[in-house]
Amino acid sequence: MLGEDSPDDSNALPLSGFRVLELGNYIAGPTAARMLADFGAEVIKVERPDTGDETRSWRLHSGTTSMLFRTLNRNKKSIVLDLKTDEGRRHVLALAATCDVVVENFRPGTLEKWGIGPEELDAANPNIVLVRISAFGQTGPLSRRPGFAAVAEAYSGFRELVGDPDRPPVRVGVSIGDTVAALYAGFGAVMTLLHSRSRSDEQGSLPLPSRIVDVALSESMFSVMESLVPDYLAYGVERRRLGGRMEGIAPSNAYTCADGLSIVVAGNGDGIFVRYMLAIGRPDLASDPELSGGAGRWKRRDELDAAIGAWALTRTRAEALAVLDAAEVPSGPINTAADICADEHMLSRNMIQQFPVDTGGQDPVSVGFPGIVPVIGERSLQIRNLGPELGEHTDDILDELTR
């Protein structure tokens, strides 16, 4: 399951030489560590005996290891340790002494209970950066409360804005709360490493509190809510679910075409709107003075959506997108997995990378996996390996500790 490095990959791994110990499970912690691994860090993933990370069995349709696990844990090494035992504790602290970063996403207090909390890790390595991901953070009245991304998305206000106004809130189809938190965790790890490395030798190590990156799923989602709270406090405005629309922005929505396929069109810029209306054969709307600004377009959003929807139903998706592209109106298809796998642009940037994978059949199956983001150079870096087998590297890594 090894990929072939592209010629420039060895020069595009800025985290090469850094070592990360991942004590995570599920999605947030492993995704944060995966980001570091993607750009060259050696990531040692600690998994519990027998079952390993629970995502090994999530969405598992055949075989023994899910594509979700393979995706979230690419470019890592796997070792098996029981963190509840003295032996597991000793190995973790010994490994931490050789690492730059520890990433964990247990409920606050769990590492402390096992004797591998911040104080013990700091004693093992006074330069260690500890990234902690939890539902509500390490402090505050809710800190010890368990919670997955779904709870955090609701708590942050995000879930209240997702769905149609006449129906209960819905969830988006991916664990967005985990992924957003992971982005902050990866950024926090690199930021703290930079801070630590920028200090002169005379200044010594950063104090332990400055080396603990505390990422809350709930706060991560709250941070992407834009002006939700300021709008409420300044104007008394409570934003509501609007389906495919966004408050104050029109026309910007999804539309169904004659072939039953759908597109998204974002024609809400003042200049874009004029081109948009001319492209769909509505010069009357393009020249209407009330529609020259965003406030007027939002007021008449139903009228605009009706006009655009009627036009879209007269063309196939490809035809509609060709017209909009010629008019330089931001638009695109609502893609399925099959669409993405065949997309020329995605393929040109190495965003679908093929690997032979054991899915439980007689022979391996060629499976495409999402490429590495962001791009350094002109194409995605090559994935070096997929999520490892459970405990694949245990012997090698633990033997290294005894040398």
C-alpha positions as CSV (number, residue, x, y, z in Angstrom):
1,M,0.0,0.0,0.0
2,L,2.9,2.3,-0.5
3,G,2.7,5.2,-2.9
4,E,5.4,6.4,-5.3
5,D,6.9,9.7,-4.2
6,S,6.9,12.4,-6.9
7,P,10.3,13.9,-7.7
8,D,9.7,17.0,-5.6
9,D,8.1,15.4,-2.6
10,S,11.3,15.1,-0.6
11,N,11.7,18.8,-0.7
12,A,8.1,19.6,0.2
13,L,7.9,17.9,3.6
14,P,8.4,20.8,6.0
15,L,7.7,18.7,9.1
16,S,10.3,16.1,8.3
17,G,12.4,15.4,11.4
18,F,9.6,16.0,13.8
19,R,8.1,13.1,15.8
20,V,4.5,12.9,17.0
21,L,2.9,10.6,19.5
22,E,-0.8,10.1,18.8
23,L,-2.9,8.9,21.7
24,G,-6.2,9.7,19.9
25,N,-9.2,7.7,18.8
26,Y,-12.1,8.3,16.5
27,I,-11.7,11.4,14.2
28,A,-10.5,14.7,15.7
29,G,-7.2,13.6,17.2
30,P,-6.3,11.2,14.4
31,T,-7.1,13.9,11.8
32,A,-4.9,16.4,13.5
33,A,-2.0,14.0,13.7
34,R,-2.6,13.0,10.1
35,M,-2.2,16.6,9.0
36,L,1.2,16.6,10.6
37,A,2.1,13.2,9.1
38,D,1.0,14.4,5.6
39,F,3.8,17.0,5.7
40,G,6.6,14.7,6.9
41,A,6.3,14.3,10.6
42,E,6.8,10.7,11.9
43,V,3.5,9.9,13.7
44,I,3.3,7.0,16.0
45,K,-0.3,6.1,16.6
46,V,-1.0,4.3,19.9
47,E,-4.0,1.9,19.7
48,R,-5.6,-0.3,22.3
49,P,-5.1,-4.1,22.2
50,D,-7.4,-6.3,20.2
51,T,-9.7,-3.7,18.6
52,G,-7.5,-0.7,18.0
53,D,-9.1,2.6,17.0
54,E,-12.8,2.2,16.8
55,T,-12.9,3.7,13.3
56,R,-11.3,0.5,12.0
57,S,-14.8,-0.9,12.0
58,W,-16.8,2.3,11.1
59,R,-18.5,2.1,7.6
60,L,-16.8,-1.3,7.1
61,H,-18.6,-3.0,4.2
62,S,-16.1,-5.9,3.7
63,G,-12.6,-6.9,4.9
64,T,-11.2,-6.0,8.3
65,T,-10.3,-2.3,8.1
66,S,-12.5,0.5,6.9
67,M,-11.7,3.0,4.2
68,L,-12.4,5.7,6.9
69,F,-9.6,4.4,9.1
70,R,-7.2,4.1,6.1
71,T,-8.0,7.7,5.1
72,L,-7.7,9.3,8.6
73,N,-4.6,7.4,9.5
74,R,-2.5,7.5,6.4
75,N,1.3,8.2,6.6
76,K,1.4,6.9,10.3
77,K,2.8,4.0,12.2
78,S,0.7,1.9,14.5
79,I,1.7,0.4,17.9
80,V,-0.4,-1.4,20.4
81,L,-0.3,-0.4,24.1
82,D,-2.7,-0.7,27.0
83,L,-2.5,2.8,28.5
84,K,-4.3,1.6,31.7
85,T,-1.3,-0.6,32.7
86,D,2.0,0.3,34.2
87,E,3.8,-1.2,31.2
88,G,1.8,1.0,28.8
89,R,2.5,4.0,30.9
90,R,6.2,3.4,30.9
91,H,6.3,3.0,27.1
92,V,4.3,6.2,26.6
93,L,6.6,8.2,28.7
94,A,9.6,6.7,27.1
95,L,8.2,7.5,23.7
96,A,7.3,11.0,24.7
97,A,10.9,11.6,25.6
98,T,11.7,11.1,21.9
99,C,8.9,13.1,20.5
100,D,8.2,16.8,19.8
101,V,4.4,16.6,20.0
102,V,1.7,14.5,21.8
103,V,-1.8,14.6,20.4
104,E,-4.7,13.2,22.5
105,N,-8.5,13.5,22.4
106,F,-9.7,11.7,25.6
107,R,-12.1,13.2,28.0
108,P,-10.3,15.7,30.2
109,G,-8.8,14.0,33.3
110,T,-8.2,10.7,31.6
111,L,-4.5,11.0,30.9
112,E,-4.0,12.3,34.5
113,K,-5.9,9.3,35.8
114,W,-3.6,7.0,33.9
115,G,-0.5,8.7,35.2
116,I,0.5,10.2,31.8
117,G,-0.9,13.7,32.2
118,P,0.9,17.0,31.4
119,E,3.1,16.9,34.5
120,E,4.4,13.4,33.8
121,L,4.9,14.1,30.1
122,D,6.8,17.3,31.0
123,A,9.0,15.4,33.3
124,A,9.8,13.0,30.5
125,N,10.4,15.7,28.0
126,P,10.6,19.4,29.1
127,N,10.1,20.5,25.5
128,I,7.0,18.5,24.6
129,V,4.0,20.1,23.0
130,L,0.8,18.6,24.2
131,V,-2.3,19.0,22.0
132,R,-5.5,18.2,23.8
133,I,-8.8,17.9,22.0
134,S,-12.1,17.5,23.9
135,A,-15.7,18.5,23.6
136,F,-15.7,21.5,25.8
137,G,-12.0,22.2,26.7
138,Q,-9.8,21.4,29.7
139,T,-11.3,24.0,32.0
140,G,-14.8,25.4,32.7
141,P,-17.9,23.9,34.2
142,L,-18.6,21.6,31.2
143,S,-15.0,20.4,30.8
144,R,-15.6,16.9,32.1
145,R,-18.8,16.3,30.2
146,P,-18.4,13.7,27.4
147,G,-19.4,14.8,23.9
148,F,-18.8,14.0,20.3
149,A,-18.8,16.4,17.3
150,A,-22.6,16.3,17.0
151,V,-23.0,17.7,20.5
152,A,-20.4,20.4,19.8
153,E,-22.0,21.4,16.5
154,A,-25.3,21.9,18.3
155,Y,-23.8,23.7,21.3
156,S,-21.9,26.1,19.0
157,G,-25.0,27.3,17.2
158,F,-24.0,25.6,14.0
159,R,-26.7,23.0,13.9
160,E,-29.4,25.6,14.4
161,L,-28.6,27.1,10.9
162,V,-28.5,23.8,9.0
163,G,-31.6,22.6,7.2
164,D,-34.9,24.0,6.0
165,P,-36.8,26.6,8.1
166,D,-39.9,24.5,8.4
167,R,-38.1,21.4,9.6
168,P,-35.9,20.4,12.6
169,P,-32.2,21.1,12.3
170,V,-30.2,18.5,10.5
171,R,-26.6,17.3,10.4
172,V,-24.2,17.7,7.5
173,G,-23.0,14.4,6.1
174,V,-19.5,14.5,7.6
175,S,-18.0,15.0,11.0
176,I,-17.4,18.7,10.4
177,G,-16.9,19.5,14.1
178,D,-14.1,17.0,14.4
179,T,-12.4,18.2,11.3
180,V,-12.6,21.9,12.2
181,A,-11.2,21.1,15.6
182,A,-8.4,19.0,14.0
183,L,-7.4,22.0,11.8
184,Y,-7.1,24.2,14.9
185,A,-5.1,21.4,16.7
186,G,-2.7,21.0,13.8
187,F,-2.3,24.8,13.6
188,G,-1.8,25.0,17.3
189,A,0.9,22.3,17.3
190,V,2.9,24.0,14.6
191,M,2.4,27.4,16.1
192,T,3.7,26.2,19.4
193,L,6.7,24.4,17.9
194,L,7.6,27.6,16.1
195,H,7.3,29.6,19.3
196,S,9.4,27.1,21.1
197,R,12.1,27.0,18.4
198,S,12.2,30.8,18.1
199,R,13.4,31.2,21.7
200,S,17.1,31.6,22.3
201,D,19.0,29.0,24.2
202,E,19.3,31.4,27.1
203,Q,15.6,31.6,27.5
204,G,15.2,27.9,28.0
205,S,12.0,25.9,27.4
206,L,8.6,27.4,27.2
207,P,6.7,26.9,30.5
208,L,4.4,23.9,30.5
209,P,1.1,25.9,30.2
210,S,2.4,27.6,27.1
211,R,3.1,24.2,25.5
212,I,-0.5,22.9,26.1
213,V,-2.8,23.5,23.1
214,D,-6.4,23.2,24.4
215,V,-8.8,22.6,21.5
216,A,-12.5,22.3,22.2
217,L,-14.8,21.0,19.6
218,S,-17.6,23.4,20.7
219,E,-15.3,26.4,20.5
220,S,-13.9,25.3,17.1
221,M,-17.3,25.3,15.6
222,F,-18.3,28.5,17.4
223,S,-15.3,30.2,15.8
224,V,-16.7,29.5,12.3
225,M,-20.1,31.0,13.1
226,E,-19.0,34.4,11.6
227,S,-21.1,37.2,13.0
228,L,-23.8,35.1,14.7
229,V,-23.3,36.6,18.1
230,P,-22.3,40.1,17.1
231,D,-25.5,40.4,14.9
232,Y,-27.6,39.3,17.9
233,L,-26.0,41.8,20.3
234,A,-25.8,44.7,17.8
235,Y,-29.2,44.3,16.1
236,G,-31.2,41.8,18.1
237,V,-31.2,39.5,15.0
238,E,-31.4,35.8,15.6
239,R,-30.3,34.0,12.4
240,R,-32.5,31.1,11.2
241,R,-32.3,28.0,9.0
242,L,-32.8,29.0,5.3
243,G,-32.2,25.7,3.5
244,G,-29.8,26.4,0.6
245,R,-29.7,30.1,1.2
246,M,-27.5,32.2,3.5
247,E,-28.9,35.2,5.3
248,G,-28.6,38.5,3.4
249,I,-27.0,36.9,0.3
250,A,-28.9,36.5,-2.9
251,P,-29.2,35.0,-5.4
252,S,-27.1,32.1,-4.1
253,N,-28.7,28.7,-4.1
254,A,-28.9,25.2,-5.6
255,Y,-31.1,24.6,-8.7
256,T,-32.2,21.4,-10.5
257,C,-31.6,21.1,-14.2
258,A,-33.6,19.3,-17.0
259,D,-31.7,16.1,-16.5
260,G,-32.4,15.9,-12.8
261,L,-28.9,16.9,-11.8
262,S,-28.2,20.0,-9.7
263,I,-25.9,23.0,-9.7
264,V,-25.0,25.7,-7.2
265,V,-24.8,29.3,-8.5
266,A,-23.4,32.1,-6.4
267,G,-24.5,35.2,-8.3
268,N,-24.7,37.6,-5.4
269,G,-22.0,40.1,-6.3
270,D,-23.3,43.4,-7.8
271,G,-21.4,43.1,-11.1
272,I,-21.9,39.3,-11.2
273,F,-25.6,39.6,-10.8
274,V,-26.0,41.7,-13.9
275,R,-24.1,39.2,-16.0
276,Y,-26.0,36.4,-14.4
277,M,-29.4,37.8,-15.3
278,L,-28.4,38.6,-18.8
279,A,-27.1,35.0,-19.2
280,I,-30.4,33.5,-18.2
281,G,-32.4,35.8,-20.5
282,R,-33.7,38.2,-17.9
283,P,-32.4,41.7,-18.8
284,D,-35.4,43.2,-16.9
285,L,-34.0,41.9,-13.7
286,A,-30.4,42.9,-14.6
287,S,-31.5,46.6,-15.1
288,D,-34.0,46.8,-12.2
289,P,-32.6,49.5,-9.8
290,E,-34.0,47.8,-6.7
291,L,-31.9,44.8,-7.5
292,S,-28.6,46.7,-7.9
293,G,-27.6,46.1,-4.3
294,G,-27.6,43.1,-1.9
295,A,-30.4,44.3,0.3
296,G,-32.9,44.6,-2.6
297,R,-31.9,41.2,-3.9
298,W,-32.4,39.6,-0.6
299,K,-35.8,41.2,-0.3
300,R,-36.8,39.7,-3.6
301,R,-35.0,36.4,-3.2
302,D,-38.1,34.3,-3.9
303,E,-38.7,36.0,-7.2
304,L,-35.1,35.6,-8.2
305,D,-34.9,31.9,-7.2
306,A,-38.1,31.3,-9.2
307,A,-36.6,32.9,-12.3
308,I,-33.3,31.1,-12.1
309,G,-35.0,27.8,-11.3
310,A,-37.3,28.0,-14.3
311,W,-34.3,28.7,-16.5
312,A,-32.3,25.8,-15.1
313,L,-35.1,23.4,-15.9
314,T,-34.7,24.2,-19.6
315,R,-31.1,23.0,-19.8
316,T,-29.1,20.0,-18.8
317,R,-26.5,20.5,-16.0
318,A,-23.7,20.6,-18.6
319,E,-25.5,23.1,-20.7
320,A,-26.4,25.4,-17.8
321,L,-22.9,25.4,-16.5
322,A,-21.5,26.2,-19.9
323,V,-23.7,29.3,-20.2
324,L,-22.8,30.4,-16.7
325,D,-19.1,29.8,-17.2
326,A,-19.1,31.8,-20.4
327,A,-20.7,34.7,-18.4
328,E,-18.1,34.3,-15.6
329,V,-20.8,33.6,-13.0
330,P,-19.4,31.4,-10.1
331,S,-21.1,28.1,-10.4
332,G,-20.5,24.4,-10.3
333,P,-22.0,20.9,-10.2
334,I,-23.3,19.2,-7.0
335,N,-20.9,16.3,-7.3
336,T,-21.3,12.7,-6.2
337,A,-18.4,10.4,-5.3
338,A,-18.6,9.1,-8.9
339,D,-18.4,12.6,-10.3
340,I,-15.3,13.4,-8.2
341,C,-13.5,10.2,-9.2
342,A,-13.9,11.2,-12.9
343,D,-13.2,15.0,-12.5
344,E,-10.4,16.2,-14.7
345,H,-9.4,19.1,-12.4
346,M,-9.2,16.9,-9.3
347,L,-7.2,14.3,-11.1
348,S,-4.8,16.9,-12.6
349,R,-3.9,18.0,-9.1
350,N,-3.4,14.5,-7.8
351,M,-6.4,14.8,-5.5
352,I,-7.5,11.2,-6.1
353,Q,-4.6,8.8,-5.4
354,Q,-4.9,5.1,-6.2
355,F,-3.7,2.3,-3.9
356,P,-4.2,-1.5,-4.0
357,V,-6.3,-2.3,-0.9
358,D,-7.4,-5.6,0.7
359,T,-11.2,-5.4,1.0
360,G,-11.7,-9.0,1.9
361,G,-11.8,-10.5,-1.5
362,Q,-9.4,-12.8,-3.3
363,D,-7.3,-9.9,-4.8
364,P,-6.6,-6.3,-3.7
365,V,-8.8,-3.6,-5.2
366,S,-7.6,-0.3,-6.6
367,V,-9.1,2.4,-4.4
368,G,-8.8,6.1,-4.8
369,F,-8.0,8.2,-1.6
370,P,-8.3,12.0,-1.2
371,G,-5.0,13.8,-1.8
372,I,-3.1,16.0,0.7
373,V,-4.2,19.6,1.3
374,P,-2.8,22.2,1.0
375,V,-0.9,21.8,-2.2
376,I,2.8,22.6,-2.1
377,G,4.0,22.9,-5.7
378,E,1.5,22.2,-8.5
379,R,0.0,18.9,-7.3
380,S,-0.9,17.2,-4.1
381,L,1.9,15.5,-2.3
382,Q,1.9,11.8,-2.7
383,I,0.5,9.8,0.2
384,R,3.3,7.6,1.5
385,N,1.2,4.8,2.9
386,L,-2.4,4.2,4.0
387,G,-3.6,3.7,7.6
388,P,-1.4,0.9,9.0
389,E,-2.4,-2.6,10.2
390,L,-3.1,-2.8,13.9
391,G,0.2,-2.9,15.8
392,E,2.2,-3.1,12.6
393,H,5.1,-1.2,14.0
394,T,4.9,-2.2,17.7
395,D,8.0,-4.4,17.8
396,D,10.3,-2.1,15.8
397,I,9.4,1.0,17.8
398,L,9.6,-0.6,21.2
399,D,12.8,-2.3,20.3
400,E,14.2,1.1,19.4
401,L,13.6,2.3,23.0
402,T,15.8,-0.4,24.4
403,R,18.8,0.3,22.2
